């Protein structure tokens, strides 16, 4: 196992050396190349964590220093079509991520992913909700359509996240996608103004959250720094104009079975 790991490290080293040699020749680097290098680095780290994971520690707060909820990845655009309603289907995908975790769904087809989102949108239409829902409206959908109790947390802290996640309770975050783009270049056009994703874990050894970011194909178990993800939290603005997302309150949604 370790022999294979070191061989992989050598290959990655060669790839990175080649990349930096190319960088010296060109002042402009394709975002696709940047994304690929980042994916390779993350893959190496995941291999290291699998072969020799660092032990979990219990902090003075009584919470573990890391925790991860594992569940199926739901895409807001399962067929890669970014026309409506898929452009604004992150709320549905984020809620379905939690729903499928609680129901122990281990896999899902593209058709099932698509149909589940469309059925939820049909229900939202009966409630006269627009394509961009705030946390309170998502809570209504979670209660009436999915059958869960809900809790909206205003001005959440890092400790709030750890408390729920360590109990295997995912957290849905409404966020400023432009801020998320700073660490997630898989978004197009600098990231969406308004976005929703599901937080599944945290790791104090790296100061990172682990999420299912439903808005990109590389969003499964994506990692955001504590600081950036907390900064990105903004519910849909009262003005109804998503371009003013920075004015939206700091608020997250929890579904409780």
Backbone as a ProteinNet text record, in pm:
[ID]
protein_1_A
[PRIMARY]
XXXXXXXXXXXXXXXXXXXXXXXXXXXXXXXXXXXXXXXXXXXXXXXXXXXXXXXXXXXXXXXXXXXXXXXXXXXXXXXXXXXXXXXXXXXXXXXXXXXXXXXXXXXXXXXXXXXXXXXXXXXXXXXXXXXXXXXXXXXXXXXXXXXXXXXXXXXXXXXXXXXXXXXXXXXXXXXXXXXXXXXXXXXXXXXXXXXXXXXXXXXXXXXXXXXXXXXXXXXXXXXXXXXXXXXXXXXXXXXXXXXXXXXXXXXXXXXXX
[TERTIARY]
82.8	0	86.1	189.6	274.9	359.8	399.9	477	397	268.1	179.7	165.6	153.6	139.2	259	381.7	501.8	517.6	474.1	477.5	385.9	267.2	172.8	232.7	300.4	363.1	468.1	545.9	648.8	584.3	473.4	403	349.6	290.4	235.9	346.9	461.9	575.2	619.8	623.8	664.1	563.5	433.9	328.8	341.3	364.6	375.4	499.3	611.3	733	709.3	641.6	611.3	521.7	425.3	332	403.8	491.4	560	660.2	716.2	804.3	725.2	602.2	514.7	474.2	455.4	413.3	517.5	644.4	749.4	746.3	695.8	692	568.6	468.6	343.5	292.2	255.1	203.7	55.1	-11.2	-153.7	-176.9	-241.6	-266.5	-415.3	-449.9	-590.3	-651.5	-773.2	-840.6	-858.4	-872	-887.5	-761	-643.7	-518.9	-507.8	-546.1	-542.2	-632.6	-752.3	-845.5	-789.2	-724.6	-670.9	-557.9	-470.6	-363	-420.2	-523.4	-585.5	-649.8	-713.8	-775.1	-669.6	-556	-447.5	-395.9	-375.5	-328.7	-427.3	-556.1	-657.8	-661.7	-640.4	-639.7	-524.9	-407.1	-291.2	-320	-380	-411.7	-513.1	-613.5	-713.6	-649.4	-551.1	-481.7	-404.1	-335.2	-260.6	-352.7	-468.2	-562.8	-620.2	-634.2	-689	-586.8	-461.2	-357.3	-314.5	-295.6	-249.2	-328.7	-457.1	-540	-495.2	-503.7	-471.2	-584.9	-552.1	-658.1	-745	-871.9	-963.4	-937.3	-939	-918.7	-1045.5	-1068.8	-1182.4	-1133.1	-1195	-1153.4	-1208	-1164.3	-1211.4	-1360.5	-1415.1	-1558.8	-1640.6	-1570.1	-1639.9	-1669.4	-1633.7	-1658.1	-1532.1	-1546.8	-1428.7	-1366	-1236.1	-1169.9	-1196.2	-1264.5	-1305.8	-1418.9	-1500	-1612.5	-1661	-1706	-1754.8	-1877.6	-1982.8	-2104.3	-2089.8	-2105	-2091.3	-2228.7	-2253.5	-2382.6	-2371.2	-2475.2	-2476.6	-2471.3	-2409.1	-2396.3	-2511.5	-2587.6	-2699.7	-2655.5	-2676	-2637.4	-2757.9	-2738	-2850.2	-2880.5	-2781.5	-2801.9	-2755.4	-2835.3	-2793	-2753.9	-2809.6	-2779.9	-2686.8	-2632.5	-2540.1	-2605.7	-2737.2	-2812.4	-2833.3	-2779	-2785.8	-2893.7	-2988.6	-3106.6	-3196.4	-3299	-3395.2	-3473.3	-3510.8	-3499.7	-3365.7	-3274	-3151.5	-3057.8	-3061.7	-2974.7	-2999.6	-3124.8	-3161.2	-3207.7	-3159.1	-3206.7	-3114.9	-3029.6	-2937.8	-3010.8	-3118.2	-3193.9	-3250.5	-3310.5	-3369.5	-3262.7	-3150.8	-3044.6	-2984.5	-2970.9	-2915.5	-3008	-3139.3	-3234.2	-3240.8	-3235.5	-3238.3	-3112.9	-3001.5	-2879.9	-2903.7	-2968	-2998.4	-3103	-3206.2	-3313.8	-3260.9	-3175.8	-3123.7	-3027.2	-2958	-2873.3	-2958.5	-3064.7	-3150.3	-3220.3	-3242.2	-3308.8	-3210.1	-3081.3	-2975.8	-2970.6	-2995.8	-2984.8	-2836.6	-2785.6	-2642.2	-2605	-2702	-2673.7	-2799.9	-2779.3	-2893.4	-2857.6	-2952.4	-2928.5	-2951.5	-2904	-2926.2	-3074.8	-3151.2	-3296.1	-3364.2	-3323.4	-3381.6	-3347.4	-3224	-3179.1	-3265.5	-3281.1	-3359.9	-3505.3	-3566.7	-3709.3	-3737.4	-3646.1	-3665.9	-3667.6	-3579.8	-3576.4	-3702.5	-3744.7	-3863.3	-3989.7	-4001.8	-4118.2	-4120.2	-4002.7	-3996.1	-4033.1	-3988.5	-4023.1	-4174	-4236.1	-4382.5	-4452.2	-4402.8	-4461.9	-4440.8	-4321.8	-4290.6	-4380.8	-4418.3	-4509.5	-4645.2	-4691.4	-4819.7	-4813.4	-4690.7	-4671.5	-4644.6	-4642.9	-4615.7	-4476.6	-4379.8	-4241.6	-4173.6	-4080.9	-4004	-3888.3	-3811.9	-3699.6	-3588.2	-3579.9	-3482.3	-3554.8	-3530.8	-3597.8	-3502.5	-3556.6	-3475.4	-3485.4	-3415.7	-3410.9	-3548.7	-3629.9	-3763.6	-3851.7	-3841	-3918.8	-3868.7	-3738.7	-3684.6	-3731.6	-3743.5	-3791.5	-3934.7	-4017.2	-4154.9	-4155.7	-4070.4	-4061.7	-4015.3	-3915.8	-3863.9	-3970.3	-4054.8	-4158.6	-4275.4	-4330.9	-4454.3	-4431.7	-4319.5	-4295	-4208.7	-4102	-4012.4	-4047.4	-4121.6	-4168.5	-4070.8	-3983.1	-3885.9	-3919.6	-3869.6	-3867.7	-3751	-3758.5	-3651.2	-3611.1	-3489.8	-3441.5	-3355.9	-3387.2	-3306.1	-3215.7	-3086.8	-2988.7	-2936.7	-2962.8	-2912.8	-2773	-2689	-2551.5	-2480.6	-2476.8	-2416.5	-2266.9	-2218.3	-2076.1	-2013.6	-1882.1	-1811.9	-1851	-1868.4	-1909.1	-2048.7	-2137.5	-2271	-2258	-2173.3	-2153.2	-2102.9	-2001.9	-1942.2	-2043.7	-2126.2	-2224.1	-2321.5	-2373.7	-2470.5	-2403.1	-2294.5	-2228.8	-2178.5	-2126.9	-2076	-2187.8	-2312.7	-2429.6	-2493.3	-2419.6	-2466.7	-2590.7	-2589.3	-2696	-2633.9	-2658	-2601.9	-2660.9	-2593.3	-2636.1	-2641.6	-2754.3	-2771.7	-2733	-2645.6	-2596.6	-2643.8	-2717.8	-2739.9	-2617.7	-2562.3	-2432.6	-2416.2	-2317.1	-2272.6	-2174.6	-2219.4	-2137.2	-2012	-2012.6	-1894.1	-1781.1	-1817.2	-1716.2	-1667.8	-1759.2	-1720.7	-1622.2	-1638.7	-1553.9	-1406.1	-1377.1	-1238.1	-1163.4	-1236.4	-1172.8	-1228	-1325.6	-1385.7	-1398	-1295.8	-1291.4	-1372.1	-1445	-1527.9	-1655.8	-1689	-1805.1	-1774.1	-1876.9	-1862.8	-1891	-1839	-1870.2	-1843.6	-1739.6	-1704.2	-1793.9	-1876.6	-1966.1	-2102.3	-2206.4	-2341.1	-2352.9	-2447.9	-2472.2	-2527.3	-2624.1	-2689.2	-2675.6	-2633.8	-2609.4	-2641.8	-2673.4	-2695	-2613.3	-2562.8	-2486.3	-2508.7	-2461.6	-2482.3	-2349.7	-2333.8	-2210.7	-2224	-2121.4	-2124.9	-2018.1	-1920.1	-1814.9	-1721.2	-1625.8	-1525.6	-1397.3	-1286.6	-1157.1	-1070.1	-1053.4	-974.3	-826.6	-779	-637.7	-604.8	-707.5	-687.9	-768.5	-848.7	-937	-1026.8	-1090.5	-1174	-1309	-1412	-1540.1	-1536.7	-1609.7	-1628.5	-1775.1	-1802.1	-1939	-1971.4	-2099.8	-2146.4	-2191.8	-2107.3	-2144.3	-2217.8	-2348.6	-2435.3	-2423.4	-2353.8	-2350.2	-2239.8	-2149.2	-2044	-2028.4	-1980.1	-1963.8	-1852.4	-1764.8	-1655.9	-1691.1	-1821.2	-1863	-1871.3	-1857.8	-1869.1	-1750.9	-1782.9	-1682.3	-1579.5	-1628.6	-1541.2	-1504.2	-1385.7	-1336.3	-1324.9	-1384.3	-1371.8	-1308.9	-1230.2	-1173.1	-1284.1	-1259.1	-1355.5	-1387.8	-1281.8	-1299.8	-1383.9	-1352.6	-1424.3	-1569.8	-1595.7	-1734.4	-1819.9	-1765.3	-1840.5	-1866.9	-1768.8	-1784.9	-1891.9	-1904.2	-1996.3	-2143.2	-2171.9	-2310.3	-2395.4	-2495.2	-2591.9	-2721.7	-2829.8	-2959.9	-3002.7	-3103.2	-3150.7	-3196.1	-3150.4	-3179	-3327.7	-3367.7	-3507.1	-3551.5	-3459.6	-3491.4	-3540.1	-3507.8	-3545.9	-3449.5	-3344.9	-3244.6	-3119.2	-3091.3	-2979	-2843.9	-2837.5	-2711.1	-2671.9	-2769.8	-2740.7	-2730.4	-2677.5	-2668.2	-2589.5	-2494.1	-2413.3	-2496.6	-2619	-2706.9	-2793.4	-2790.3	-2871.2	-2819.7	-2909.1	-2867.4	-2785.2	-2701.5	-2623.2	-2717.7	-2746.8	-2852.3	-2830.1	-2849.6	-2839.9	-2960.7	-2979.7	-3098.3	-3057.3	-3126.4	-3103.3	-3234.5	-3228.7	-3343.3	-3322	-3424	-3413.1	-3517.5	-3472.5	-3566.4	-3631.4
-120.6	0	125.4	129.6	246.9	261.8	147.2	152.5	220.8	183.8	245	394.5	428.9	569.5	651.8	598.7	673.2	683	581.7	587.4	699.2	708.3	814.3	951.1	963.2	1089.8	1131.1	1033.7	1063.4	1113.2	1047.1	1087.9	1229.6	1256.8	1390.1	1494.2	1459.5	1551.1	1587.4	1486	1509.6	1600.4	1575.5	1658.3	1802.7	1823.1	1958.7	2030.2	1957.6	2017.2	2063.2	1977.7	2013.1	2134.6	2138.9	2251.7	2383.4	2382.9	2506.2	2547.8	2449.9	2482.8	2554.9	2507.1	2571.8	2710.9	2725.2	2854.5	2962.3	2925.1	3022.8	3073.4	2990	3026.7	3108.2	3101.6	3169.9	3243.9	3368.7	3448.9	3427.8	3358.9	3333.9	3184.2	3140.9	2998.6	2972.4	2873.3	2838.8	2800.1	2849.8	2809.1	2658.1	2592.7	2447.5	2380	2434.2	2378	2400	2519.7	2548.3	2451.2	2429	2337.5	2197.1	2152.8	2017.8	1998.9	2098.6	2090.7	2082.3	2163	2161.6	2025.5	1966.6	1835.2	1729.7	1737.9	1641.8	1654.4	1778	1799.8	1743.9	1765.4	1714.7	1562.7	1503.4	1357.3	1298.4	1360	1314	1322	1435.1	1450.3	1346.3	1317.6	1217.1	1079.4	1048.8	920.4	912.2	1021.3	1024.6	1005.5	1073	1062.7	922.1	853.1	717.3	617.4	631	536.2	556.9	680.4	710.2	825.8	803.1	912	955.6	1086.9	1138.5	1105.4	1059.2	1020.5	1138.3	1111.2	1213.6	1240.9	1369.3	1407.9	1471.7	1452.8	1517.2	1645.2	1756.9	1886.7	1911.8	2019.1	2053.6	2082.9	2117.6	2143.8	2014.7	1900.3	1771.9	1729.9	1814.9	1785.1	1729.4	1641.1	1591.1	1701.7	1691.6	1796.3	1782.3	1674.4	1658.1	1557	1573.1	1481.5	1494.9	1383	1385.3	1297.1	1353.6	1280.6	1236.7	1109.4	1060.4	1030.2	1083.7	1063	1085.6	1048.3	1059.2	1205.6	1231.4	1366.9	1397.6	1502.9	1547.7	1670.1	1666.7	1778.1	1866.6	1996.9	2086.1	2082.2	2044.5	2027.3	1887.2	1786.2	1646.6	1608.9	1678.5	1647.9	1751	1839	1939.2	2050.8	2063.4	2168.3	2284.1	2401.3	2513.2	2615.1	2574.6	2657.8	2644.6	2728.9	2714.3	2583.5	2515.2	2558.6	2526.4	2462.5	2411.5	2522.5	2635.4	2746.5	2788	2772.1	2814.8	2698	2577.3	2459.5	2418.2	2510.1	2473	2450.3	2525	2505.8	2364.2	2320	2186	2077.9	2093.2	1993.4	1987.6	2104.6	2108.1	2037.3	2061.2	1994.4	1844.3	1805.2	1662.8	1591.1	1661.6	1602.4	1557.3	1642	1607.2	1496.2	1509.2	1410.5	1270.8	1260.6	1129.8	1073.5	1160.9	1112.1	1048.5	1119.5	1066.8	937.2	920.6	800.6	691.2	715.2	616.8	577.8	673.5	648.1	650.9	541.1	530.1	562.8	560.3	592.2	645.8	719.5	778.5	794.6	768.1	783.8	928.9	961.7	1096.6	1126	1027.7	1046.1	1066.9	991.1	1006.9	1143.5	1186	1318.3	1426.6	1417	1515.5	1518.1	1401.5	1394.2	1441.6	1413	1455.4	1607.7	1673.2	1819.6	1876.7	1819.2	1870.6	1855	1745.3	1724.3	1825.6	1855.6	1954.9	2092.6	2124.8	2253.4	2263.1	2153	2151.4	2188.4	2133.2	2166	2313.5	2363.6	2503.7	2597.6	2554.9	2636	2650.1	2541.9	2549	2644.9	2669.1	2761.5	2904.3	2918.8	3048.5	3102.1	3011.2	3050.9	3076.2	3170.2	3198.8	3099.1	3110.3	3018.1	3040.1	3160	3189.1	3193.2	3092.6	3085.5	3125	3192.2	3222.1	3106	3117.5	3007.9	2975.5	3077	3053.4	2975.5	3008.6	2936.1	2792.5	2774.4	2638.5	2557	2622.5	2553.7	2504.5	2584.9	2544.3	2420.5	2420.1	2304.3	2181.3	2199.1	2087.1	2030.3	2116.6	2071.9	2007.3	2078.6	2034	1928.2	1936.1	1843.1	1724.1	1752.1	1643.7	1584.9	1660.2	1606.1	1617.7	1716.1	1732.4	1851.1	1845.2	1963.9	2049.7	2177.3	2265	2364	2414.5	2519	2614.7	2742.3	2845.3	2907.1	2910.2	2962.9	3096.8	3201.6	3333.7	3355.2	3417.8	3446.8	3322.4	3214.8	3089.7	3106.3	3032.8	3032.2	2901.1	2897.1	2773.3	2661.5	2695.6	2594.4	2540.9	2625.7	2578.8	2471.9	2497.4	2401	2267.7	2275.9	2153.8	2075.1	2147.3	2080.9	1997.2	2053.6	1980.4	1873.4	1909.5	1814	1691.7	1710.2	1596.6	1503.2	1550	1465.7	1410.8	1420.7	1374	1450.3	1580.9	1669	1766.9	1748	1839.2	1979.2	2078.1	2217	2276.9	2338.4	2402.6	2550	2593.2	2732	2808	2918.4	3013	3104.9	3126.4	3192.6	3287.5	3372.8	3462.1	3383.1	3345.1	3263.1	3332.6	3464.7	3538.5	3519.9	3509	3482	3337.7	3244.5	3103.4	3084.4	3162.7	3150.6	3172	3244.3	3268.7	3138.4	3036	2906.7	2794.8	2825.4	2723.3	2778.4	2753.8	2805.9	2720.9	2621.3	2538.4	2611.7	2719.3	2799.7	2876.7	2903.7	2988.3	3134.5	3225.3	3368.9	3426.4	3377.1	3431.7	3387.1	3286	3235	3302.4	3234.4	3293.7	3398.2	3488.4	3584.3	3512.2	3423.1	3352.5	3202.8	3133.2	2989.8	2920.6	2791.8	2711	2582.9	2538.5	2413.8	2347.4	2224.1	2148.3	2114.8	2156.9	2128.1	1991.5	1907	1769.6	1740.5	1827.7	1797.2	1913.9	1890.5	1991.1	1921.3	1993.5	1936.7	2047	2042.9	2145.6	2138.6	2021.2	2008.3	2085.8	2115.9	2191.4	2321	2343.2	2461.3	2467.8	2353.3	2344.6	2279.4	2326.6	2257.9	2163.7	2053.1	1962.6	1970.6	1995.3	2019.4	1937.3	1922.6	1885	2016.1	2069	2190.2	2146.7	2156.5	2100	2172.4	2286.8	2370.2	2340.8	2245	2209	2057	2004.6	1859.8	1809	1898.4	1861.1	1895.8	1907.5	1957.4	1857.4	1727.9	1626.6	1636.1	1652.4	1662.5	1773.1	1881.3	1995.3	2061.6	2119.7	2179.3	2330.5	2399.7	2545.2	2576	2680.9	2721.8	2769.4	2754.2	2802.5	2950	3029.9	3174.7	3212.7	3153.6	3194.4	3149	3026.2	2979	3057.5	3087	3167.3	3307	3361	3493.3	3492.1	3380.2	3373.1	3364.9	3329.1	3304.2	3431.5	3426.8	3536.5	3477.8	3498.4	3455.7	3547.9	3504.6	3584.6	3721.3	3829.6	3964.2	3999.3	4077.8	4120.4	4200.2	4269.6	4350.9	4265	4136	4047.5	4052.8	4132.8	4145.9	4070.9	3959.7	3875.6	3945.1	4051.3	4122.8	4194.8	4208.2	4269.4	4162.6	4046	3933.2	3969	4060.3	4097.8	4160.1	4204.9	4263.6	4157.6	4035.2	3928.1	3888.7	3854.1	3818.8	3690.9	3679.9	3559.3	3454.5	3351.3	3258.5	3123	3013.4	2880	2797.1	2685.2	2602.1	2459.7	2407.5	2269	2192.5	2073.3	1983	1874.9	1849.2	1752.1	1643.9	1519.6	1409.6	1366.7
0	0	0	91.6	97.6	-28.3	-88.7	-212.1	-322.6	-332.5	-431.5	-405	-278.6	-240.9	-285.1	-260.2	-298	-448.7	-521.2	-666.9	-716	-655.2	-690.8	-661	-546.5	-511.2	-613.9	-662	-762.1	-890.7	-931.6	-1052.7	-1038	-922.7	-897.4	-898.2	-841.8	-838.1	-979.2	-1066	-1204.8	-1274.6	-1249.3	-1310	-1265.4	-1136.2	-1083.7	-1137.3	-1148.2	-1202.7	-1346.3	-1423	-1562	-1569	-1477.5	-1475.7	-1447.4	-1344.6	-1309.3	-1416.5	-1488.3	-1599.7	-1708	-1731.3	-1829.5	-1783.4	-1653.1	-1597.8	-1624.9	-1621.8	-1646.6	-1790.8	-1881.3	-2021.2	-2056.9	-1971.6	-2002.7	-1881.4	-1901.2	-1789	-1769.1	-1863.7	-1854.6	-1845	-1737.7	-1715.6	-1726.1	-1800.9	-1817.7	-1684.1	-1652.9	-1529.9	-1522	-1637.6	-1637.3	-1585	-1620.8	-1571.5	-1421.4	-1375.7	-1232.4	-1156.3	-1209.5	-1144.7	-1139	-1249.9	-1255.2	-1154.5	-1142.7	-1044.6	-903.9	-876.6	-744.6	-717.3	-819.2	-802.8	-772.4	-840.2	-817.7	-674.7	-629.7	-492.8	-391.1	-415.4	-324.3	-325	-443.1	-453	-372.4	-383.6	-306.6	-157.8	-115.4	26.1	71.5	-11.6	23.4	37.6	-50	-41	89.4	124.3	249.8	369.1	366.8	477.6	489.3	374.1	375	427.1	382.6	421.4	566.6	603.4	738.9	797.5	827	880	1018	1041	1172.7	1269.4	1389.7	1483.2	1525.1	1547.3	1595.3	1743	1779.1	1918.4	1973.2	2100.5	2166.9	2232.1	2194	2244.8	2384.6	2446.3	2580.8	2582	2463.9	2452.5	2452.7	2443.6	2435.6	2293.4	2194.8	2054.4	1990.1	1891.1	1819.1	1735.9	1708.2	1630.1	1480.4	1441	1301.2	1293.5	1191.9	1172.8	1028.5	970.1	833.3	817.8	762.1	726.5	580.7	553.8	416.5	357.8	239.5	174.8	24.9	-46	-191.8	-235	-350.1	-401.6	-496.3	-464.4	-546.8	-627.2	-757.8	-843.7	-873.4	-870	-902.8	-1052.1	-1133.5	-1277.2	-1316	-1286.8	-1305	-1447.5	-1545.9	-1685.8	-1750	-1667.7	-1719	-1798.1	-1785.2	-1853.4	-1755.1	-1788	-1694.6	-1729.7	-1815.5	-1836.5	-1713.8	-1704.2	-1595.2	-1613.7	-1504.8	-1364.7	-1298	-1373.4	-1312.7	-1265.5	-1329.9	-1290.9	-1146.1	-1101.8	-966.2	-878.9	-906.5	-833	-718.3	-673.8	-565.7	-433.5	-408.5	-284.6	-277	-388.3	-391.6	-373.4	-444.1	-435.6	-295.5	-231.9	-96.4	2.7	-9.6	80.1	53.2	-72.9	-106.2	-56.1	-50.4	5.6	148.2	226.3	365.5	371.1	289.7	286.8	255.5	155.8	116.2	220.1	291.8	401.3	510.8	550.9	656.1	613.5	484.7	432.8	393	419.5	389.8	242.5	155.7	11.2	-25	-79.4	-106.8	-251.3	-341.6	-481.2	-547	-656.7	-725.2	-872.3	-958.6	-1101.5	-1142.4	-1260.5	-1313	-1324	-1368.3	-1384.1	-1249.3	-1148.5	-1015.4	-957.2	-976.2	-931.5	-996.7	-1128.1	-1203.8	-1158.3	-1149.7	-1116.8	-974.9	-882.1	-743.4	-733.3	-808	-807.5	-870.7	-983.9	-1053.5	-968.2	-896	-810.2	-696.1	-642.6	-535.6	-588.7	-708.8	-770.2	-793.5	-831.4	-849.7	-718.7	-607.9	-478.1	-445.2	-470.3	-440.7	-520.3	-639.6	-722	-654.7	-588.4	-517.5	-399.3	-349.9	-237.9	-286.1	-421.4	-483.4	-449.1	-435.2	-411.8	-545.7	-547.4	-668.6	-678.9	-785.8	-806.4	-705	-646.6	-541	-406.9	-323.9	-194.4	-82.8	18.1	135.4	234.8	346.6	443.7	500.9	524.3	579.8	482.4	354.8	254.6	238.2	243.4	237.9	358.2	472.8	592.3	571.5	504.5	474.6	385.7	283	193.6	270.9	356	434.2	527.6	581.4	673.4	599.4	501.6	436.9	329	260.6	149.4	192.5	268.6	308.8	445.4	526.5	654.3	770	768	876.1	965.1	1087.3	1171.2	1122.6	1146	1099.1	1207.6	1193.4	1283	1202.1	1210.6	1146.2	1252.2	1223.6	1318.7	1265.4	1338.5	1300.8	1357.5	1279.8	1319.5	1376	1298.2	1346.3	1372.8	1471.2	1504	1458	1460.2	1425.4	1520.6	1647.3	1745.6	1715.7	1664.7	1625.3	1516.8	1418.8	1311.1	1367	1450.6	1505.2	1588	1662.7	1749.4	1667.9	1560.7	1478.4	1393	1328.4	1239	1314.1	1434.9	1512.6	1556.8	1546.9	1576.2	1447.7	1337.7	1207.1	1160.5	1182.8	1134.3	1034.6	904.7	803.9	819.3	761.7	770.2	630.1	597.1	467	479.5	391.6	393.9	270.7	288.1	178.5	174.3	55.3	51	-66.9	-52.7	-159.1	-246	-365.6	-453.3	-502.1	-506.2	-548.2	-447.2	-320.3	-217.7	-228.7	-250.3	-265	-380	-484.2	-603	-569.6	-464.3	-426.1	-399.7	-354	-328	-416.2	-498.7	-585	-726.6	-807	-943.4	-1041.4	-991.1	-1078.9	-1120.6	-1050.3	-1089.8	-1217.7	-1295.2	-1412.9	-1376.7	-1456.5	-1444.4	-1305.6	-1242.3	-1111.7	-998.4	-1023.2	-920.5	-922.5	-874.4	-871.6	-761.4	-775.6	-668.1	-545	-568.3	-456.8	-479	-374.7	-387.7	-255.9	-264.9	-145.3	-155.9	-43	-38.4	96.8	109.7	233	298.6	423.6	498.3	564.2	542.7	592.6	697.9	709.4	805.6	828.7	917.4	949.2	991	983.8	1019.9	1079.8	1211	1278.1	1241.5	1199.1	1164.9	1037.7	957.6	833.5	831	937.9	942.6	819.7	788.6	669.9	700.3	627.4	621.4	501.4	511.3	398	359.3	230.8	187	62.9	35.7	-97	-161	-249.9	-322.1	-447.2	-442.5	-546.8	-680.3	-682.4	-801.8	-900.9	-869.8	-965	-967	-1079.3	-1090.8	-999.4	-956.3	-865.6	-721	-692	-561.1	-448.9	-478.6	-373.4	-277	-148.3	-41.8	-71.1	-127.1	-154.7	-22.6	-17.8	106.3	93.3	189.4	200.7	336.4	340.7	469	562.3	692.5	790.6	764.7	750.5	740.1	618.7	502.4	382	383.6	426	424.2	522.9	639.7	736.3	680.4	610.2	550	441	370.2	255.8	295.4	420.2	462.6	452.5	363.9	351.4	297	371	321.7	207.7	131	18.6	70.6	8.5	61.3	60.5	157.6	170.6	48.7	-14.1	-131.7	-248.4	-246.2	-355.8	-472.9	-460.9	-566.5	-523.9	-591.5	-551.2	-565.6	-646.5	-661.2	-532	-440	-310.5	-201.8	-240.2	-148.2	-22.1	-31.8	84.7	195.8	163.1	264.7	332.9	282.2	340.4	477.9	569.6	706	710.8	813.7	838.8	898.1	819.9	860.9	792.7	867.4	808.6	850.2	779.9	801.3	838.6	939.1	983.4	970.8	910.5	905.3	1011.4	1088.9	1198.5	1179.8	1174.6	1152.9	1282.1
[MASK]
+++++++++++++++++++++++++++++++++++++++++++++++++++++++++++++++++++++++++++++++++++++++++++++++++++++++++++++++++++++++++++++++++++++++++++++++++++++++++++++++++++++++++++++++++++++++++++++++++++++++++++++++++++++++++++++++++++++++++++++++++++++++++++++++++

